[in-house]
Amino acid sequence: MLQDTVTIRFYQRLTDALVDLWNRGYRFDDLRMYIDGYLAALRHSNSLEPYLIHRLEEEITRYLYDPSNFEKTQSEPDYR
């Protein structure tokens, strides 16, 4: 579980972007490349400590492999 506030913000931005990309038609390989680029940019910019980036990578990979994160929600039918 992430506990550093800055890391949590990066996680939230990344998960929001992944869902947006998925809804726009990008698929698993594209999302993986996006994650790799995002993490590489974090490493290059020294925005986070390396161990926090590694922890973020573990959490975002777990998020990516959970199919429930990319299912479209269906509204309940109106039975009037």
C-alpha positions as MATLAB code, in Angstrom:
seq = 'MLQDTVTIRFYQRLTDALVDLWNRGYRFDDLRMYIDGYLAALRHSNSLEPYLIHRLEEEITRYLYDPSNFEKTQSEPDYR';
ca = [
       0.000    0.000    0.000;
       1.252    3.434   -0.927;
       1.626    5.847    1.947;
       3.665    8.760    0.599;
       1.311   11.565   -0.492;
       3.307   12.505   -3.588;
       3.451    8.877   -4.704;
      -0.293    8.548   -4.169;
      -0.887   11.587   -6.392;
       1.236   10.051   -9.142;
      -0.698    6.786   -8.733;
      -4.034    8.590   -9.050;
      -2.928   10.499  -12.132;
      -1.598    7.354  -13.717;
      -4.690    5.248  -13.031;
      -6.965    8.018  -14.332;
      -4.878    8.233  -17.497;
      -4.952    4.457  -17.972;
      -8.750    4.316  -17.739;
      -9.046    7.263  -20.114;
      -6.720    5.641  -22.638;
      -8.610    2.341  -22.354;
     -11.923    4.095  -22.992;
     -10.428    5.794  -26.051;
      -9.567    2.429  -27.580;
      -5.992    1.788  -26.513;
      -5.271   -1.751  -25.379;
      -3.104   -3.587  -22.891;
       0.218   -3.295  -24.755;
      -0.317    0.424  -25.269;
      -1.105    0.907  -21.579;
       2.016   -1.025  -20.594;
       4.151    1.207  -22.818;
       2.509    4.291  -21.298;
       3.329    3.045  -17.796;
       6.921    2.295  -18.785;
       7.344    5.790  -20.204;
       5.722    7.413  -17.186;
       7.977    5.549  -14.770;
      11.050    6.293  -16.885;
      10.188    9.992  -16.759;
       9.835    9.824  -12.978;
      13.229    8.116  -12.702;
      14.842   10.643  -14.999;
      13.383   13.664  -13.224;
      14.294   12.433   -9.735;
      10.791   13.409   -8.582;
      10.626   10.421   -6.249;
      13.078    8.249   -4.431;
      13.903    5.071   -6.383;
      12.259    2.800   -3.803;
       9.025    4.834   -4.079;
       9.083    4.526   -7.866;
       9.560    0.773   -7.502;
       6.599    0.604   -5.093;
       4.502    2.691   -7.499;
       5.424    0.316  -10.312;
       4.273   -2.674   -8.262;
       0.950   -1.041   -7.419;
       0.246    0.204  -10.925;
       1.056   -3.218  -12.378;
      -1.407   -4.764   -9.940;
      -3.988   -2.190  -11.069;
      -3.319   -2.938  -14.736;
      -3.791   -6.693  -14.347;
      -7.126   -6.334  -12.532;
      -9.751   -6.467  -15.306;
     -12.437   -4.933  -13.090;
     -10.652   -1.586  -13.339;
     -11.426   -1.354  -17.056;
     -15.018   -2.571  -17.163;
     -17.628   -0.051  -18.111;
     -20.212    0.468  -15.454;
     -23.781   -0.062  -16.503;
     -26.530    2.051  -15.084;
     -29.479    0.311  -13.523;
     -32.518   -0.017  -15.782;
     -35.477    2.172  -15.070;
     -38.493   -0.043  -14.319;
     -41.253    2.545  -14.200;
];
